[in-house]
Amino acid sequence: MKRPFAFTVLSLVFGWLAVAGFAFAWAAPHTSAEQLNAVNLDVSALVVIGLVYGTSAAVVTLGLWRVASWTARAVLIWGASLLLGMIALQVMIGVAGEPWWLVLLPHLVFAALITATFRYVNRRSQIVPAAI
């Protein structure tokens, strides 16, 4: 199957997201303890978040580039790692907002973007049966 142009563009975007995730994992241990303690961040948790996010984005990049049958599922796994990372950071920092919906708004926006990306990849590859 010939790779759609949008898959090439998405693959490049996800490649940069993978680089960002690995850079995040690399930078966390190099940050001073005073800065991390000021906002209650744990270095090991930041490294895990960065590695999981970077790895999942790299897998999506590879799947999009190859137009593999598992790419749509990889997008869902990447999305789960993104949302779980966001929630973990929010729990560590202890962000509370008023009104309450402002705390949920970024999660809902990213969930919508993840769903749209999954549906597009799933529809264009036409390999995985429609799930969402």
Buried (B, 14 or more C-beta within 10 A) or exposed (E): EEEBEEBEEBBEBBBEBBBBBBEBBEEBEEEEEEEBEEEEBBEEBBBBBBBBBBBBBBBBBBBBBBBBEBBBBBBBBBBEBBBEBBEBBBEBEEEEEEEEEEEEEEBEEBBEEBBEBBBBBBEBBEBBEEEE
